[in-house]
Amino acid sequence: MHQRSSVVTWRGEPFCFERLEDRRDLVPVWAVSRRREFIGTMPCADGETTKEFEVRCVGWLATLLG
């Protein structure tokens, strides 16, 4: 997954995932927002396909907002 941002729909609502700039001292993460409101961060995974990313996003949202 090489994109810097992605929109994933969960329960009919769009969630924006934006990759934060990589820093050597921090694990790379995606900032997650809904309707322009920040709701959390999800860690990045190396070598992930777009489909794997979407599945992981949905699982992360279900765990957080379930």
Backbone as JSON Lines, residues from 0, in Angstrom:
{"i":0,"aa":"M","n":[0.86,-1.18,0.0],"ca":[0.0,0.0,0.0],"c":[0.89,1.23,0.0]}
{"i":1,"aa":"H","n":[0.98,1.92,-1.13],"ca":[1.89,3.05,-1.26],"c":[1.19,4.39,-1.27]}
{"i":2,"aa":"Q","n":[-0.12,4.4,-1.15],"ca":[-0.85,5.66,-1.15],"c":[-0.62,6.41,0.16]}
{"i":3,"aa":"R","n":[-0.8,7.71,0.12],"ca":[-0.65,8.54,1.31],"c":[-1.98,8.75,2.01]}
{"i":4,"aa":"S","n":[-3.1,8.51,1.3],"ca":[-4.41,8.63,1.93],"c":[-5.38,7.67,1.25]}
{"i":5,"aa":"S","n":[-6.42,7.32,2.0],"ca":[-7.41,6.39,1.49],"c":[-8.71,6.61,2.26]}
{"i":6,"aa":"V","n":[-9.82,6.39,1.59],"ca":[-11.13,6.47,2.24],"c":[-11.71,5.06,2.29]}
{"i":7,"aa":"V","n":[-12.12,4.65,3.49],"ca":[-12.71,3.34,3.7],"c":[-14.1,3.55,4.26]}
{"i":8,"aa":"T","n":[-15.1,2.89,3.66],"ca":[-16.47,3.01,4.14],"c":[-16.76,1.89,5.12]}
{"i":9,"aa":"W","n":[-17.29,2.26,6.28],"ca":[-17.68,1.3,7.32],"c":[-19.03,1.72,7.85]}
{"i":10,"aa":"R","n":[-19.98,0.79,7.84],"ca":[-21.36,1.06,8.27],"c":[-21.95,2.29,7.58]}
{"i":11,"aa":"G","n":[-21.64,2.41,6.29],"ca":[-22.2,3.48,5.48],"c":[-21.55,4.84,5.64]}
{"i":12,"aa":"E","n":[-20.52,4.93,6.45],"ca":[-19.84,6.21,6.66],"c":[-18.42,6.16,6.12]}
{"i":13,"aa":"P","n":[-17.97,7.24,5.48],"ca":[-16.59,7.27,4.99],"c":[-15.63,7.67,6.11]}
{"i":14,"aa":"F","n":[-14.52,6.96,6.2],"ca":[-13.45,7.26,7.15],"c":[-12.2,7.53,6.34]}
{"i":15,"aa":"C","n":[-11.5,8.6,6.67],"ca":[-10.3,8.98,5.94],"c":[-9.07,8.5,6.72]}
{"i":16,"aa":"F","n":[-8.2,7.77,6.02],"ca":[-6.94,7.3,6.58],"c":[-5.83,8.04,5.86]}
{"i":17,"aa":"E","n":[-5.03,8.81,6.61],"ca":[-3.94,9.58,6.04],"c":[-2.64,9.18,6.69]}
{"i":18,"aa":"R","n":[-1.68,8.74,5.88],"ca":[-0.4,8.3,6.43],"c":[0.4,9.51,6.89]}
{"i":19,"aa":"L","n":[0.84,9.45,8.14],"ca":[1.66,10.51,8.68],"c":[3.1,10.32,8.19]}
{"i":20,"aa":"E","n":[3.82,11.4,8.12],"ca":[5.21,11.33,7.66],"c":[6.01,10.38,8.54]}
{"i":21,"aa":"D","n":[6.85,9.59,7.91],"ca":[7.7,8.66,8.64],"c":[8.74,9.43,9.44]}
{"i":22,"aa":"R","n":[8.93,9.0,10.68],"ca":[10.0,9.55,11.52],"c":[10.79,8.38,12.06]}
{"i":23,"aa":"R","n":[12.06,8.51,12.1],"ca":[12.93,7.42,12.54],"c":[12.63,6.96,13.96]}
{"i":24,"aa":"D","n":[12.21,7.88,14.81],"ca":[12.0,7.55,16.22],"c":[10.59,7.04,16.52]}
{"i":25,"aa":"L","n":[9.71,7.01,15.52],"ca":[8.33,6.56,15.73],"c":[7.93,5.51,14.7]}
{"i":26,"aa":"V","n":[7.03,4.64,15.1],"ca":[6.46,3.67,14.16],"c":[5.53,4.43,13.22]}
{"i":27,"aa":"P","n":[5.61,4.21,11.9],"ca":[4.71,4.91,10.97],"c":[3.25,4.56,11.27]}
{"i":28,"aa":"V","n":[2.39,5.56,11.19],"ca":[0.97,5.37,11.5],"c":[0.08,6.07,10.49]}
{"i":29,"aa":"W","n":[-1.17,5.64,10.46],"ca":[-2.23,6.3,9.7],"c":[-3.07,7.1,10.69]}
{"i":30,"aa":"A","n":[-3.32,8.38,10.39],"ca":[-4.25,9.19,11.16],"c":[-5.64,8.92,10.6]}
{"i":31,"aa":"V","n":[-6.6,8.67,11.46],"ca":[-7.95,8.3,11.02],"c":[-8.94,9.39,11.46]}
{"i":32,"aa":"S","n":[-9.79,9.8,10.51],"ca":[-10.79,10.82,10.84],"c":[-12.13,10.47,10.2]}
{"i":33,"aa":"R","n":[-13.16,11.04,10.8],"ca":[-14.53,10.89,10.27],"c":[-15.14,12.28,10.3]}
{"i":34,"aa":"R","n":[-15.65,12.7,9.17],"ca":[-16.22,14.05,9.04],"c":[-15.26,15.12,9.55]}
{"i":35,"aa":"R","n":[-13.98,14.95,9.19],"ca":[-12.91,15.89,9.52],"c":[-12.59,15.94,11.01]}
{"i":36,"aa":"E","n":[-13.06,14.96,11.79],"ca":[-12.74,14.88,13.21],"c":[-11.78,13.71,13.44]}
{"i":37,"aa":"F","n":[-10.65,13.98,14.05],"ca":[-9.65,12.96,14.32],"c":[-10.23,11.95,15.32]}
{"i":38,"aa":"I","n":[-10.08,10.64,15.0],"ca":[-10.58,9.63,15.94],"c":[-9.5,8.66,16.42]}
{"i":39,"aa":"G","n":[-8.32,8.68,15.83],"ca":[-7.26,7.8,16.32],"c":[-6.19,7.55,15.28]}
{"i":40,"aa":"T","n":[-5.23,6.68,15.65],"ca":[-4.18,6.3,14.73],"c":[-4.11,4.78,14.63]}
{"i":41,"aa":"M","n":[-3.8,4.31,13.46],"ca":[-3.65,2.88,13.2],"c":[-2.23,2.66,12.69]}
{"i":42,"aa":"P","n":[-1.49,1.68,13.25],"ca":[-0.12,1.46,12.78],"c":[-0.07,1.02,11.32]}
{"i":43,"aa":"C","n":[0.99,1.39,10.65],"ca":[1.21,0.98,9.26],"c":[1.78,-0.44,9.23]}
{"i":44,"aa":"A","n":[1.5,-1.14,8.16],"ca":[2.07,-2.48,7.95],"c":[2.8,-2.48,6.62]}
{"i":45,"aa":"D","n":[4.02,-2.99,6.62],"ca":[4.82,-3.03,5.39],"c":[4.33,-4.14,4.46]}
{"i":46,"aa":"G","n":[4.42,-3.9,3.15],"ca":[4.12,-4.92,2.15],"c":[2.67,-5.32,2.06]}
{"i":47,"aa":"E","n":[1.77,-4.51,2.54],"ca":[0.35,-4.81,2.55],"c":[-0.29,-4.43,1.22]}
{"i":48,"aa":"T","n":[-1.17,-5.29,0.69],"ca":[-1.9,-4.94,-0.52],"c":[-3.04,-4.0,-0.17]}
{"i":49,"aa":"T","n":[-3.63,-3.38,-1.17],"ca":[-4.76,-2.48,-0.94],"c":[-5.91,-3.22,-0.27]}
{"i":50,"aa":"K","n":[-6.21,-4.42,-0.73],"ca":[-7.3,-5.21,-0.14],"c":[-7.0,-5.57,1.31]}
{"i":51,"aa":"E","n":[-5.77,-5.98,1.6],"ca":[-5.39,-6.3,2.98],"c":[-5.51,-5.06,3.87]}
{"i":52,"aa":"F","n":[-5.13,-3.91,3.34],"ca":[-5.26,-2.66,4.07],"c":[-6.72,-2.37,4.4]}
{"i":53,"aa":"E","n":[-7.6,-2.51,3.42],"ca":[-9.02,-2.24,3.64],"c":[-9.61,-3.18,4.69]}
{"i":54,"aa":"V","n":[-9.24,-4.45,4.64],"ca":[-9.73,-5.42,5.62],"c":[-9.24,-5.05,7.02]}
{"i":55,"aa":"R","n":[-7.98,-4.67,7.1],"ca":[-7.42,-4.28,8.4],"c":[-8.09,-3.01,8.93]}
{"i":56,"aa":"C","n":[-8.39,-2.05,8.05],"ca":[-9.08,-0.82,8.44],"c":[-10.45,-1.13,9.02]}
{"i":57,"aa":"V","n":[-11.2,-1.98,8.34],"ca":[-12.54,-2.33,8.81],"c":[-12.46,-3.02,10.17]}
{"i":58,"aa":"G","n":[-11.5,-3.9,10.36],"ca":[-11.31,-4.56,11.65],"c":[-10.94,-3.57,12.74]}
{"i":59,"aa":"W","n":[-10.08,-2.62,12.41],"ca":[-9.67,-1.6,13.37],"c":[-10.87,-0.74,13.76]}
{"i":60,"aa":"L","n":[-11.66,-0.33,12.77],"ca":[-12.86,0.48,13.07],"c":[-13.87,-0.29,13.91]}
{"i":61,"aa":"A","n":[-14.07,-1.57,13.58],"ca":[-15.01,-2.39,14.34],"c":[-14.57,-2.52,15.8]}
{"i":62,"aa":"T","n":[-13.27,-2.68,16.02],"ca":[-12.75,-2.8,17.38],"c":[-12.92,-1.48,18.13]}
{"i":63,"aa":"L","n":[-12.62,-0.39,17.46],"ca":[-12.69,0.93,18.11],"c":[-14.12,1.39,18.34]}
{"i":64,"aa":"L","n":[-14.96,1.26,17.32],"ca":[-16.3,1.83,17.37],"c":[-17.43,0.81,17.52]}
{"i":65,"aa":"G","n":[-17.07,-0.48,17.34],"ca":[-17.94,-1.62,17.32],"c":[-19.24,-1.5,17.93]}
